[in-house]
């Protein structure tokens, strides 16, 4: 604990200051070890893993689906939507006169299912 010594003229004026310092100094000494225990920050040179919510680029997913049978014989129409909670792209293909809707996982690019 820090003890302040003062001359006899300032003794009455430093009473509140001494009380405040008596409280603040030990509290600041206790807080210092907690700050030192924080996890060190990663250097910028480390490889950053992709976030679990990160999606693959849409052109990559479309090319992957178009290379998979039976969709390789169909014409790609466009994106019907994106389901944000499940992270699923909904793509549309046309097979002759029938539109086929394909559900694709946006994170992995895996085809989850389709319906005519």
Secondary structure, 3 states (H helix, E strand, C coil): CCCCCCCCCCCCCCHHHHHHHHHHHHHHHHHHHHHHCCCCCCCCCCCCCCCCCCCCCHHHHHHHHHCCCCHHHCEEEEEEEEECCCCEEEEEEEECCEEEEEEEECCCCCEEEEEC
